[in-house]
């Protein structure tokens, strides 16, 4: 077992206690919930319990509240002390990873535009306050994107980083799902920042499920960037954030070459 994985058994026991208190019946946990406990709660809700070490998820409930259904599932109930959220269940819940490229990108642009229309407020933390922490964690872990950090710091110094928008933080194909006749975002790691901050994680996906690796082919990357630019995002900021986020999220040598070529 990965030493960084949380104790899912403990999270499940917390979820069972809360489900009993709230009068909801838990189903079997979702297979993709490897770092949090996530399970159906009745027919129309999902109960999620996040581990204390997942600081990116500290304000998931706050982000959902601030979106209030604009581009994301709704928050139904929360227990901040036990890091538990009862969320609207997206049905049928199919993600966009298997859709044709143009269709998946168009959905991402539409969902992203809805998310980024929400004005951000406290207690969400500004992205700008987190970057050095993320760099330090990448350096300590010897992550493969670390060679990009010097360039990333140069770009950071030149950026005017916004903090008025609620950003998703983990915006990609597997977190964009069907909900009735529309698509919504799930599993956010919300911060206050620029909409352009969210684009890089979409660029790397969908991943190869057999290896867990993403990819960043130049032609597809440029096409996706053009689609977000057409929706009003700043082309330079998207490229700068791709460097910055690649530096701490990880990018192999081939991906680093593509990232540098974007500038």
Secondary structure, DSSP 4 states (H G I P E B T S, - for coil): --TTS--HHHHHHHHHHHHHHHT--EEEEPTT-SSEEEEEETTTEEEEEE-TT-GGGTTHHHHHHHHTTSSBPPEEEEETTTTEEEEEPPSEEEESTTS-HHHHHHHHHHHHHHHTTSBP-TTSPBGGGTHHHHHHHHHHHT-TTGGGHHHHHHHHHH-----SEEE-SS-SGGGEEEETTEEEE-S---EEE-GGGGHHHHHHPSPBTTTTB----HHHHHHHHHHHHHTT--HHHHHHHHHHHHHHH---HHHHHHHHHT-
